[in-house]
Amino acid sequence: MLYYADVILPLALDKPYTYAVQEEDYLFLKPGFRVAVSFGKSKIYTGVVIKLHQVQPQRYTAKYIEMVLEEAPSITEKQLAMWEWVSEYYQCKLGEIMRAAFPTTFLLESETVVIKKEIDEHDVSKMSDQEYLVYEALDIKALSINEIIEILGKKSVLGLLEGMFSKGFVDIYQKLAEKYRPKKIRYVRLVASHLSKNSIESLFNSLKNAPKQKQLLIGLFVKNPQGDQWVKVSELLKKTATNSSMLRAMITKEILEEAYFKEDRLLYAFDKNDEVSALSKNQKIALSNIESEFKDRAVVLFQGVTGSGKTEVYMELISKAIENNEQVLYLLPEISLTPQMVQRLQKKFGDQVTVYHSKFSVHERTEVWRNVLNDSTKARVVVGTRSALFLPFQKLGLIIVDEEHELSYKQFDPAPRYHARDSAIVLAQIYSCRVLLGTATPSIESSFNLLKGKYGGVQLNERYGDVELPEIETIDLKLSFKKKQMNGAFSHKLIEAIEATIAMEKQVILFQNQRGYAPIIECLDCGHTPQCNQCDVTLTYHQHSSQLKCHYCGYSIAAPKQCHACGSPHLNTKGVGTQQIQEQVESLFPGVNTARMDWDTTRGKWAFDKLINSFVSGDIKILVGTQMIVKGLDFQNVHLVGVLNADHLLNFPDFRAHERTYQMLSQVSGRAGRKNTRGKVLIQTYQPQHPIIQQVILSDYKKMLGQQLTERDQYRYPPFYRLTRIVVKHRDIETVKIASHWIFNVLNQSYKGEILGPVFPPIARLRNRYHMQILIKIGKNQSRSKFEQLIQNTLKSFSSVAQFRSCKISVDVDPY
C-alpha cells in the first residue's frame, strides 16, 4: 500500500507538491504537521502537510518525506482553511502565505547558515555524538544546512538542528531573522548534602580564606534562608557584587549546584487592577445593544466618537469571552498603538494578555505562537497587527478590529496582499465567532454593509464624562500669506494658540503628513532637483543626518553643497517636512520641550514606547508628527491640535482622498480635549470652504457618506464595484509596455466589464523596475470565480511566452 501527503512549500508555487510517506508516518501525520522535504536537485525545505491520501501523482515520481519535524501540528486545520481562502480570494500562492504566517524558526531550509554559540563545557558533555560532530565542525566556520548534510551523510538533519537551537548550542546567521530557542535563566542553590545546620556552619568555616565566596553564600541565604530553593544567578551576583568565576569555583567545590529554567520572554510590567473605570450610562447601553445585535449578526459595526470610551466597552466583551473560556483577537492597525492598549488591557486581565507583531524578535513571536496553539492562559487575549490573523487559535470566540477604517490593515507588498479587516470576517466564519468593527469614522465599505443589513450597527455619540467634542476652526492660508501673517509654516493665529496652550500647562499636537526636513532641494539657478537613481522620485532632505533619502527604496546620498547639474552653490529647500516643523517650533518657542513622531524617530523596538511615555508624563509639551499620531492614541492633557496643511490630503490622486481626509482630520481632532475641558483644533488650508473641511467641522459623517456613495456609484468604484489591479514590472521600459498591453488585450477579449489601462502609475519606476498597471472593475452581479479563473489562465499563458519570462507580475485584489 502506498501513502502520500500533499505538502505546502514556502515558495511561490502554483500548488502543493505530493510526497511519499512511510506507513508508520502516515498513521501518525495529519494536516498541519511540519515536515522536512527535498525539492529540486539538492534543496531541503520545511513544508506543511495539507492533505493525506493514497493517490499517486501522474506527472512525477514522488520523493519520500525526509523527516517529520514535530510531535503535534504547528497549525490548526481551521487556519489551513483560512490560508486556502486567502490564496483563492487574493490571487496568491499558499507558499507565500506560509512564509508570511510562520515565525522564521519554523522555516529552516538548506541555505540557512548555522553558527556556533559559546557554551559551558558542562553543556558540551550533554551532547549526542551527532550534535558534537556538528558543533566541532562549526569551530572551523559557519555552515549551511547543505554542508551539515554532507558532514553527517544524511538528509534528515532539520530535526537534529532544531534540537540544537532549542538547547542553545547553535544559532542562525541571517541578516533579517533570528531563530528560536527558549529563553533559559541560570539558577543556583545549595547542594542537598549541605542543608543541615552543622554542615552550613562547617561551610562558612571552610570559606574563611575566601571572603568573596563567603559573601556570595551569605547573599544566597539572604535570598533564601533555607538554602534549598533556586536563586537567579544574575540577581545573586548583582546583590553580592561578585562575579561568575567565584560562582563557578563554588559549583566546582560542590557547594552549589546549577540549573537552567525556561522563562517566558513575554513578561510585561503591569499593575493588575480589576477596578477599571466603571461604564457610563451610554457605554452600558452601547454594550447591551452590541450583545443584542450579535444575536442576529456575526459582524457589528461600533461607531463611537473620539473619546467616547469604546475601549472600556471592548473590555467588557473580552471579560465575557474569557468567562466562556474563549480566546480573543484584538487587532490594531499599527504597532505604535500596541503599548498603550496592552497597558490598559493588562490592568484588567493581567498576564492573560499577549502581543504579536513584527518588531518583536522571532524568539518572542515563536513563544506567542506556541502559547496560542496550546490555548495557554497567557494567550487568552492576543493584541496584534494584521499578521496576528495567522496565529493557530484553538477556541477563538471574539475578534475586535479597532480603527477598522485604517489603510494600514491592507498589506501591499509582498504577497499575500490581504486586507486584515475583511480577512478577519472570513476567519470568524471559519471559527463561528463574532467580529466587532470599532471606529469613530467608519470606512465607506463598512457603512455600506451596515446600510444593506449585512452588519449590525451600534453608535456611541457622546464623549466619556460628557466632555464636549473639540472646537474646530479653519485658518485661510491664502489670506494669511496675503496679510503677511505667517512665520514659516505657522500662521500668527496658530502661534498665539500654541502660546496660550503652553501657558495653561497643556500640551500641543502638530500634524504634518510629510516626514523629513523638506520634500526637495532645488537649485535656484537651473531648477535641478536631485532624483533617486532607482525610482522616479525626488530625494527628501533630512537635515539631522545631512542626507537626501528615497522613501521608497532607501537609497541615500550626502546632502549636496552645490548643484549636481550646474555646480551652483545656490540651493534651497522647497516644501516642509516634520523635521523642519520641529525646527521652526523650537525657534518659535525656545525652552519648550518638543519631540517628533514619524517613521525616522520610531524605528527601534522600544523607541515609540519611550516617546509616548515622555509625552504622557508631560515631559514633552509639543509633539510634531505624521499620520502616526492620529491613530487611536489617548492623551489626557492635549488641549490644542494644529493641522499645518490639510490640502496635501485633499489633493492626493486617489478616489478615496476625500474619505481619508475626513477620517484623518476627524481622528487627529479627536486627540484634543480628552479630560474635563473642551479642546481646540486649528486647520490651516487654502480651501476653508471645501465640503470635506466643512463636514469635519460639523462632525457630519452622514453627509460625507452620502456624497461619497453617490460619486462612487456614478463612477463605478467600491463599494458598488470591486477592483483588481495587475502590475507588470521590468527593468526595460519597452518590455513593460509590450507585456502590459499583451495582458490587457487578452483580458479584453474575454472580459465584458470595464478595464482601465495599461498606464504608468504616478511613480513609474521603483527600485530600478518600471511599472505599468491595469485596473479591472468587477460589478456585484459578475461572477467572482469566473473572473479569478480568467486572470489565472491569462497569467499562465503570459508566463509561457519566452519574451515575458523576466517580467514580474503582481495581482492586487481590493487595492485600496
C-alpha positions in Angstrom: 0.0 0.0 0.0 1.4 3.4 -1.0 0.8 6.5 1.1 1.1 10.2 0.1 1.0 13.7 1.6 0.4 17.0 -0.2 2.8 19.5 1.2 2.9 23.3 1.0 6.4 24.6 0.4 7.4 28.2 1.4 7.8 29.1 -2.3 5.5 30.8 -4.9 4.4 27.5 -6.4 1.0 27.1 -8.1 0.0 24.1 -5.9 1.3 21.9 -3.1 3.6 19.0 -4.1 2.9 15.4 -3.3 5.4 13.3 -1.3 5.5 9.7 -0.4 5.0 8.7 3.2 6.2 5.7 5.2 3.2 3.7 6.7 4.2 4.5 10.3 4.4 8.2 9.5 1.1 8.1 7.5 -0.8 6.7 10.6 0.8 9.5 12.7 0.6 12.5 10.4 -2.4 14.8 9.9 -2.8 18.3 8.2 -0.8 21.0 9.9 2.4 19.0 10.6 5.7 20.4 9.6 8.0 18.1 7.6 11.4 18.3 6.1 11.3 17.6 2.3 13.6 17.7 -0.6 12.7 19.9 -3.5 14.7 20.2 -6.7 18.1 18.5 -7.0 19.5 19.2 -3.6 17.5 21.7 -1.6 15.7 20.9 1.7 12.7 22.9 2.9 10.3 22.9 5.8 6.9 22.2 4.4 3.4 21.8 5.9 1.2 18.8 5.3 -2.2 19.9 3.9 -3.7 16.6 2.9 -3.1 12.8 3.3 -4.2 10.4 0.6 -3.3 7.3 -1.4 -3.4 8.8 -5.0 0.0 8.6 -6.8 1.0 11.7 -8.7 0.8 11.2 -12.5 3.5 13.7 -13.8 6.4 12.9 -11.4 7.7 10.3 -9.1 7.0 11.3 -5.5 10.0 11.6 -3.2 9.8 10.5 0.4 9.4 13.0 3.2 12.8 13.3 4.8 11.6 13.8 8.3 8.6 14.7 10.5 9.7 17.7 12.5 7.3 17.7 15.4 5.1 15.6 17.6 2.0 17.7 17.1 0.8 20.1 14.3 2.1 23.7 14.5 -1.1 24.9 12.7 -4.7 24.0 13.0 -6.9 22.8 10.2 -9.1 25.9 10.6 -6.0 28.1 10.0 -5.2 26.0 6.9 -8.8 26.7 5.7 -8.0 30.4 6.2 -4.8 30.1 4.2 -6.8 28.5 1.3 -9.4 31.3 1.3 -6.7 34.0 1.3 -4.9 32.2 -1.5 -8.1 31.9 -3.6 -9.5 35.4 -2.9 -6.3 37.4 -3.1 -4.8 35.5 -6.0 -1.6 34.5 -4.3 0.2 31.2 -3.6 -0.1 29.1 -0.5 3.7 29.1 -0.1 3.6 32.9 0.1 1.0 32.8 2.9 3.1 30.1 4.7 6.2 32.4 4.6 4.1 35.4 5.8 2.3 33.4 8.6 5.1 31.4 10.3 7.8 32.8 12.5 11.1 32.1 10.7 12.0 29.5 13.3 9.5 27.2 11.6 11.1 27.6 8.2 14.5 26.0 8.3 15.9 25.3 4.8 19.0 24.0 3.1 20.5 27.5 2.5 20.1 28.6 6.1 23.5 29.2 7.7 24.3 27.8 11.2 26.8 29.3 13.6 28.3 28.0 16.8 27.4 29.5 20.2 29.8 29.6 23.1 28.6 27.3 25.9 29.9 25.8 29.1 31.9 22.5 29.0 29.1 21.0 31.1 26.7 21.5 28.2 29.1 20.1 25.7 29.2 16.9 27.7 25.4 16.5 27.3 25.6 16.5 23.5 24.8 13.4 21.5 27.5 12.1 19.1 25.9 13.8 16.1 25.4 17.1 17.9 29.0 17.1 19.0 30.2 16.3 15.4 28.2 19.3 14.1 29.4 21.5 17.0 33.1 20.6 16.3 32.7 21.3 12.6 31.3 24.8 13.4 34.6 25.6 15.2 36.2 26.0 11.8 33.5 28.1 10.1 29.7 28.8 9.9 28.0 26.0 7.8 24.9 25.9 5.6 22.4 23.1 6.3 23.5 21.6 2.9 27.1 21.4 4.3 25.9 19.8 7.5 24.0 17.2 5.4 27.3 16.3 3.7 29.2 16.1 7.1 26.6 13.8 8.6 26.0 11.9 5.4 22.2 12.1 5.7 19.5 14.5 4.6 17.3 14.3 7.8 19.2 16.9 9.8 16.5 19.6 10.4 15.2 17.8 13.5 18.7 17.5 14.9 19.4 21.2 14.3 16.0 22.3 15.8 17.0 20.4 18.9 20.4 22.2 19.0 18.7 25.6 18.6 16.3 24.9 21.4 19.2 23.8 23.7 21.2 26.9 22.8 24.1 25.1 21.2 23.9 26.8 17.8 22.2 29.8 16.3 21.3 31.1 12.8 23.3 33.6 10.8 20.7 35.6 9.0 20.5 39.3 8.5 16.8 39.7 8.9 15.9 36.9 11.2 16.8 35.1 14.4 16.0 31.5 15.1 14.0 30.5 18.1 15.4 29.0 21.2 13.7 29.1 24.6 15.0 31.7 26.9 16.8 29.9 29.7 17.8 31.5 33.0 20.6 30.2 35.2 19.8 29.4 38.8 21.8 28.0 41.8 21.0 26.5 45.2 22.9 24.8 48.0 23.8 21.2 47.3 21.4 18.9 49.3 24.2 17.4 51.4 25.0 20.8 52.9 21.4 21.6 54.1 21.8 20.5 57.7 22.7 23.1 60.4 26.1 21.5 61.2 27.0 21.3 57.5 26.2 25.0 56.9 28.4 26.0 59.9 31.2 23.9 58.5 30.8 25.5 55.1 31.2 29.0 56.5 34.3 28.0 58.4 35.8 26.4 55.3 35.4 29.7 53.4 37.4 31.9 56.0 40.1 32.4 53.4 37.7 33.1 50.5 35.8 36.2 51.6 34.1 36.8 48.2 32.8 33.2 48.1 31.6 33.6 51.7 29.9 36.8 50.7 28.2 35.0 47.9 27.0 32.3 50.2 25.6 34.9 52.6 23.8 36.5 49.7 22.2 33.1 48.8 20.8 32.8 52.4 19.5 36.3 52.3 17.5 35.4 49.2 16.5 32.0 50.6 17.1 31.4 54.3 16.8 27.6 54.0 19.2 27.4 51.1 17.1 24.7 49.3 15.3 27.0 46.8 16.6 28.0 43.4 18.0 31.6 43.2 18.5 33.5 40.0 22.3 33.9 39.3 22.1 37.4 37.8 20.3 38.8 40.9 22.6 37.0 43.3 25.8 38.3 41.6 24.4 41.8 41.5 23.3 41.7 45.2 26.7 40.4 46.4 29.0 42.4 44.0 30.7 39.1 43.0 31.3 37.5 39.6 30.6 34.3 37.7 34.2 32.9 38.3 33.6 32.9 42.1 30.3 31.2 41.5 31.9 28.6 39.2 34.5 27.9 41.9 31.7 27.1 44.4 30.0 24.8 41.9 33.3 23.0 41.3 33.7 22.5 45.0 30.2 21.0 45.0 28.9 23.7 47.5 26.4 24.9 45.0 24.5 23.2 42.1 23.2 25.0 39.0 20.3 24.5 36.6 18.7 26.4 33.7 15.0 27.0 33.6 12.9 28.2 30.7 11.4 31.6 31.2 8.7 33.3 29.1 10.2 36.3 27.2 6.7 37.8 27.0 6.6 39.2 30.6 5.3 42.7 30.8 5.3 45.1 33.7 1.8 45.9 34.8 -0.3 46.6 37.8 -3.4 44.3 37.7 -6.4 46.3 38.8 -9.9 44.9 38.2 -11.5 48.2 39.1 -11.1 49.8 35.7 -13.3 52.9 35.2 -17.0 52.0 35.6 -19.1 52.1 32.4 -21.1 55.3 31.9 -24.9 55.0 31.2 -24.2 55.5 27.5 -21.5 52.8 27.4 -23.8 50.3 29.2 -26.5 51.0 26.6 -23.9 50.5 23.8 -22.7 47.3 25.4 -26.3 46.0 25.7 -27.0 46.9 22.1 -23.9 45.2 20.8 -24.8 42.0 22.6 -28.3 42.2 21.2 -27.0 42.8 17.6 -24.7 39.7 18.0 -27.8 37.5 18.4 -28.8 38.2 14.8 -25.5 39.0 13.1 -21.9 37.8 13.4 -20.4 41.3 12.5 -21.3 44.5 14.3 -20.0 48.0 13.4 -19.5 50.0 16.5 -19.2 53.7 15.7 -18.2 55.8 18.7 -17.0 59.4 18.6 -13.4 60.0 19.6 -13.0 59.9 23.4 -16.4 58.1 23.9 -14.7 55.2 25.7 -15.0 52.4 23.1 -12.1 50.6 24.7 -14.0 50.2 28.0 -16.9 48.6 26.1 -14.4 46.3 24.3 -13.0 45.2 27.7 -16.5 44.2 28.9 -16.9 42.0 25.8 -13.5 40.5 26.4 -14.3 39.7 30.0 -17.4 37.7 28.9 -15.4 35.9 26.3 -12.8 34.8 28.8 -15.5 33.7 31.2 -16.7 31.5 28.4 -13.2 30.0 28.0 -12.7 31.7 24.6 -9.7 33.3 23.0 -9.9 36.9 21.8 -8.0 38.5 18.9 -7.7 42.3 19.3 -6.4 43.8 16.0 -4.8 47.2 15.8 -3.7 48.9 12.6 -0.3 50.0 13.8 2.5 48.6 16.0 2.6 52.1 17.6 -0.8 51.6 19.2 0.0 48.4 21.0 1.9 49.7 24.1 -0.9 51.9 25.3 -3.6 49.3 24.5 -1.6 46.5 26.2 -1.1 48.6 29.3 -4.9 49.2 29.5 -5.8 45.6 28.9 -3.3 44.2 31.4 -4.6 46.4 34.2 -7.8 44.4 33.9 -6.7 41.0 32.6 -3.1 40.7 33.9 -0.9 38.1 32.3 -3.7 36.7 30.1 -2.8 39.4 27.5 0.0 38.8 25.0 1.3 40.7 22.0 2.2 39.7 18.4 3.8 42.0 15.8 6.9 42.3 13.6 9.0 44.4 16.0 9.1 41.6 18.4 12.0 39.2 18.0 11.4 35.9 16.3 12.0 34.2 19.6 9.2 36.2 21.2 6.8 35.6 18.2 7.5 31.9 18.4 6.6 31.8 22.1 3.3 33.6 21.4 2.6 31.1 18.6 3.2 28.2 21.0 1.0 29.8 23.7 -1.9 30.4 21.3 -1.6 26.9 19.9 -1.6 25.3 23.3 -4.5 27.5 24.5 -2.3 28.8 27.3 -3.9 31.2 29.8 -1.0 33.6 28.8 -2.7 34.0 25.4 -6.4 34.4 26.3 -6.2 37.9 24.7 -3.9 38.4 21.7 -3.2 42.0 20.8 -1.6 42.3 17.4 -1.3 43.9 14.0 -2.6 42.2 10.8 -0.2 39.2 10.9 -1.8 38.0 14.1 -4.7 36.8 11.9 -2.5 33.8 11.1 -2.0 32.6 14.6 -3.2 29.0 15.4 -6.2 29.8 17.6 -8.0 26.8 19.3 -11.0 28.5 20.8 -11.4 31.8 19.1 -14.6 33.4 20.3 -14.3 37.2 19.6 -12.3 39.4 17.1 -12.1 43.1 17.7 -10.9 45.2 14.8 -10.1 48.6 16.3 -9.9 51.6 14.0 -11.4 49.4 11.2 -11.2 52.2 8.7 -7.4 52.3 8.7 -5.4 51.8 5.5 -2.7 50.0 7.5 -4.9 46.9 7.6 -4.1 46.4 3.9 -0.9 44.5 3.0 0.6 45.8 -0.2 3.9 44.2 -0.7 5.0 41.4 -0.7 2.2 38.9 -1.3 -0.2 37.9 0.3 -1.8 41.3 -0.4 -4.7 40.8 2.0 -6.9 43.2 4.0 -6.9 42.2 7.7 -10.4 43.6 8.4 -12.0 41.6 5.6 -9.9 38.5 6.3 -10.9 38.7 10.0 -14.6 38.4 9.0 -13.8 35.3 7.0 -11.7 33.9 9.8 -14.7 34.5 12.2 -16.9 32.5 9.8 -14.5 29.6 9.9 -14.4 29.6 13.8 -18.1 30.6 14.1 -17.2 33.5 16.3 -18.2 37.2 16.5 -16.5 40.3 15.0 -16.7 43.8 16.3 -15.5 46.6 14.0 -14.8 49.7 16.1 -14.1 53.3 14.8 -15.1 56.9 15.1 -15.0 57.2 11.3 -16.2 54.0 9.5 -14.9 53.0 6.1 -17.3 53.6 3.3 -17.5 49.8 2.7 -18.4 49.0 6.4 -21.1 51.7 6.4 -22.5 50.4 3.1 -22.7 46.9 4.6 -24.5 48.3 7.6 -27.0 50.1 5.3 -27.6 46.9 3.4 -28.2 44.9 6.6 -25.1 42.7 6.3 -23.7 44.1 9.6 -25.4 45.1 12.8 -24.7 48.7 14.0 -24.3 50.5 17.3 -23.4 54.1 17.9 -21.9 55.9 20.9 -22.3 59.6 20.2 -21.2 61.2 23.5 -17.7 61.5 24.9 -17.0 59.8 28.2 -17.6 62.1 31.1 -19.8 64.4 29.0 -16.7 66.2 27.6 -17.6 68.2 24.5 -16.1 67.5 21.2 -13.3 70.0 20.3 -14.0 73.3 18.7 -12.7 73.2 15.2 -11.6 76.4 13.2 -10.0 76.9 9.8 -7.2 79.3 9.0 -7.1 80.5 5.4 -3.5 80.2 4.3 -4.1 82.3 1.2 -5.4 85.2 3.3 -2.7 84.7 5.9 0.1 84.9 3.4 -1.5 87.9 1.7 -1.7 89.8 5.0 1.9 88.7 5.9 0.5 86.8 9.0 2.8 83.8 8.5 6.0 82.8 10.2 7.4 79.8 8.3 4.7 77.2 8.1 2.8 78.8 11.1 0.0 81.4 10.9 0.0 84.0 13.6 -3.2 82.6 14.9 -1.8 79.2 15.4 1.3 80.6 17.1 -0.9 82.5 19.5 -3.0 79.4 20.3 0.2 77.4 21.0 1.5 80.1 23.3 -1.9 80.2 25.2 -1.9 76.4 25.5 1.6 76.2 26.9 0.7 79.0 29.4 -2.2 76.8 30.5 0.3 73.9 31.1 -1.5 71.9 28.5 0.1 70.0 25.5 0.0 70.6 21.8 0.0 68.1 18.8 1.0 69.4 15.4 0.1 67.3 12.3 2.2 67.4 9.1 1.9 64.3 6.9 5.4 64.6 5.4 8.5 63.2 7.1 12.0 64.5 6.6 13.1 68.1 6.6 11.8 69.2 3.2 10.4 67.2 0.3 13.0 68.6 -2.2 16.2 70.6 -2.6 16.2 72.8 -5.7 18.9 74.8 -7.5 17.9 78.4 -7.7 19.9 78.9 -10.9 18.9 76.0 -13.1 16.0 74.4 -11.2 17.6 71.0 -10.9 16.3 68.7 -8.0 18.3 65.5 -7.1 16.4 62.3 -8.1 16.7 58.8 -6.8 18.8 56.7 -9.2 16.5 53.7 -8.8 13.0 55.3 -8.6 11.2 58.2 -10.4 11.0 60.4 -7.3 12.9 63.3 -5.9 15.0 62.7 -2.8 13.8 64.0 0.5 16.1 66.2 2.5 16.9 65.0 6.1 18.7 67.8 7.9 19.6 65.8 11.1 21.6 63.2 9.1 22.5 65.7 6.4 21.3 63.3 3.7 18.9 63.1 0.8 16.9 59.9 1.0 14.4 58.0 -1.1 11.4 56.9 1.0 10.6 54.1 -1.5 13.8 52.1 -1.8 16.1 53.5 0.9 18.7 55.0 -1.5 20.6 57.9 0.1 23.4 60.4 -0.6 25.1 63.1 1.3 23.3 66.4 1.1 25.0 68.4 -1.8 26.7 71.7 -1.2 26.4 72.6 -4.9 24.1 71.7 -7.7 24.9 68.4 -9.3 23.8 69.7 -12.7 25.3 73.2 -13.0 27.7 73.4 -10.0 25.8 76.4 -8.5 26.1 76.8 -4.7 22.6 78.4 -4.6 20.4 75.6 -3.3 17.1 76.0 -1.5 14.7 73.6 0.2 11.1 73.5 -1.0 8.1 72.2 1.0 8.0 71.4 4.7 8.6 68.0 6.4 8.2 67.1 10.1 11.9 67.8 10.8 11.6 71.4 9.6 8.4 71.8 11.5 10.1 70.7 14.7 13.0 73.1 13.9 10.6 76.0 13.4 8.7 75.1 16.7 12.0 75.1 18.6 12.8 78.5 17.1 9.4 80.0 17.9 9.1 78.5 21.4 12.7 78.3 22.8 12.9 76.3 26.1 9.7 74.3 25.4 10.4 70.6 25.1 9.5 69.4 21.6 9.6 66.0 20.0 8.8 64.4 16.6 6.9 61.2 15.9 7.4 59.7 12.5 9.0 56.7 10.9 12.5 58.1 11.3 12.2 58.6 15.1 10.3 55.3 16.0 12.3 52.6 14.2 13.7 50.9 17.3 11.7 48.2 19.2 11.1 50.5 22.2 11.5 53.9 20.6 7.8 54.5 20.2 7.1 53.5 23.8 9.7 55.9 25.2 8.3 58.7 23.1 4.7 58.1 24.1 5.7 57.7 27.8 7.6 61.0 27.7 4.5 62.8 26.2 2.0 61.2 28.6 4.2 62.1 31.6 4.2 65.7 30.4 8.0 65.9 29.7 7.2 66.8 26.1 5.0 69.8 25.6 4.7 69.9 21.8 4.6 66.8 19.7 5.1 67.1 15.9 4.0 64.1 13.9 2.8 62.4 10.7 -0.3 60.2 10.5 1.1 58.0 13.2 -0.3 60.5 15.8 -3.9 60.3 14.6 -4.4 56.5 15.1 -6.3 56.0 18.3 -3.8 57.2 20.9 -5.2 58.6 24.1 -3.6 61.7 25.6 -5.4 63.3 28.6 -3.6 66.6 28.7 -3.7 67.6 25.0 -5.7 70.9 24.5 -4.6 72.0 21.1 -4.2 70.2 17.7 -2.8 72.1 14.8 -3.0 70.8 11.2 -0.3 72.6 9.2 -1.7 72.0 5.7 -4.9 70.0 5.0 -4.6 70.4 1.3 -1.9 67.8 1.0 -4.6 65.2 2.0 -7.4 66.6 -0.2 -5.3 66.8 -3.3 -3.9 63.2 -3.2 -4.7 61.5 -6.6 -6.9 58.7 -5.3 -10.6 58.0 -5.4 -10.5 57.7 -1.6 -8.8 61.0 -1.0 -11.9 62.8 0.4 -12.9 59.9 2.6 -9.4 59.6 4.0 -9.1 63.3 4.6 -12.4 63.3 6.6 -11.2 60.3 8.6 -7.7 61.7 9.2 -8.8 65.2 10.2 -11.6 63.9 12.4 -9.2 61.4 14.1 -6.4 64.0 14.7 -9.0 66.4 16.0 -10.1 63.8 18.4 -6.8 63.9 20.2 -7.8 67.3 21.7 -9.7 67.9 24.9 -10.0 64.4 26.3 -10.3 65.3 30.0 -12.6 67.9 31.7 -12.0 70.8 29.3 -13.0 71.3 25.7 -10.1 71.1 23.2 -9.4 73.2 20.2 -8.4 72.3 16.6 -6.9 74.7 14.1 -6.8 73.5 10.5 -4.6 75.6 8.1 -5.8 75.2 4.5 -6.1 77.1 1.2 -9.7 75.7 0.8 -11.5 76.5 4.0 -14.9 76.2 2.3 -14.2 72.7 0.8 -17.2 70.4 1.6 -14.9 67.9 3.4 -13.4 70.5 5.6 -16.9 71.8 6.5 -18.1 68.3 7.2 -15.2 67.7 9.6 -16.0 71.0 11.4 -19.6 69.9 11.8 -18.8 66.2 12.5 -21.2 65.4 9.7 -20.2 61.9 8.8 -23.6 61.1 7.4 -23.4 63.9 4.8 -19.8 62.8 3.8 -21.0 59.2 3.4 -24.0 60.2 1.2 -21.9 62.3 -1.1 -19.2 59.7 -1.4 -21.6 56.9 -2.1 -23.3 59.0 -4.9 -19.9 59.6 -6.6 -18.7 56.0 -6.2 -21.9 54.7 -7.7 -21.7 57.2 -10.6 -18.1 56.4 -11.5 -18.2 52.7 -10.7 -15.9 52.4 -7.6 -16.2 50.4 -4.4 -18.4 49.6 -2.6 -20.5 49.3 -5.8 -17.7 47.7 -7.8 -14.7 45.6 -6.8 -11.3 46.4 -8.1 -8.3 44.2 -9.1 -5.0 45.7 -10.2 -2.4 43.9 -12.2 1.1 45.4 -12.1 3.8 44.5 -14.7 7.4 45.2 -13.7 10.6 45.0 -15.7 13.9 46.9 -15.9 13.3 47.7 -19.6 10.6 50.2 -20.2 9.7 48.9 -23.7 9.3 45.3 -22.3 6.9 46.6 -19.7 4.8 48.4 -22.3 4.6 45.3 -24.6 3.9 42.9 -21.8 1.2 45.0 -20.1 -0.6 45.6 -23.5 -0.4 41.8 -24.1 -2.2 41.1 -20.8 -4.7 43.9 -21.5 -5.6 42.6 -24.9 -6.1 39.0 -23.8 -8.3 40.1 -20.9 -10.3 42.5 -23.1 -11.2 39.7 -25.5 -12.9 37.6 -22.8 -14.0 40.1 -20.1 -17.2 42.1 -20.6 -16.6 44.6 -17.8 -14.5 47.7 -17.6 -10.7 47.5 -17.9 -8.6 50.7 -17.5 -5.0 51.0 -18.7 -2.4 49.9 -19.1 -0.9 53.1 -17.6 2.2 54.2 -15.7 1.4 55.0 -12.1 2.4 58.4 -10.6 5.8 56.8 -9.7 6.6 54.8 -12.8 10.0 53.4 -11.7 10.8 51.8 -8.3 14.0 50.0 -7.4 15.1 50.2 -11.0 12.0 48.5 -12.3 9.4 50.2 -14.5 5.8 49.6 -13.6 2.6 49.6 -15.6 -0.8 48.8 -14.2 -4.1 47.6 -15.4 -7.2 48.2 -13.3 -10.2 45.9 -13.7 -13.7 46.8 -12.3 -15.9 43.9 -11.3 -19.7 44.5 -10.9 -21.6 43.0 -8.0 -23.5 40.8 -10.4 -20.5 39.5 -12.2 -19.1 36.0 -11.2 -16.1 36.4 -9.0 -15.0 32.8 -9.5 -15.1 33.1 -13.3 -13.1 36.3 -13.2 -10.5 34.7 -10.9 -10.2 31.8 -13.3 -9.8 34.2 -16.3 -6.9 36.0 -14.5 -5.2 32.8 -13.6 -5.5 31.5 -17.2 -4.3 34.8 -18.7 -1.2 34.9 -16.4 -0.4 31.2 -17.0 -0.4 31.9 -20.8 1.7 35.1 -20.2 4.4 33.1 -18.3 4.7 30.7 -21.2 5.8 33.5 -23.6 9.6 33.5 -23.6 9.8 37.2 -24.1 8.0 37.9 -20.9 9.6 35.3 -18.5 11.8 38.0 -16.9 8.8 40.2 -16.1 7.4 40.3 -12.6 3.6 40.3 -12.2 1.7 41.2 -9.1 -2.1 40.9 -8.6 -3.7 43.1 -6.0 -7.3 42.4 -5.2 -9.1 45.3 -3.5 -6.1 47.5 -3.9 -7.1 50.4 -1.6 
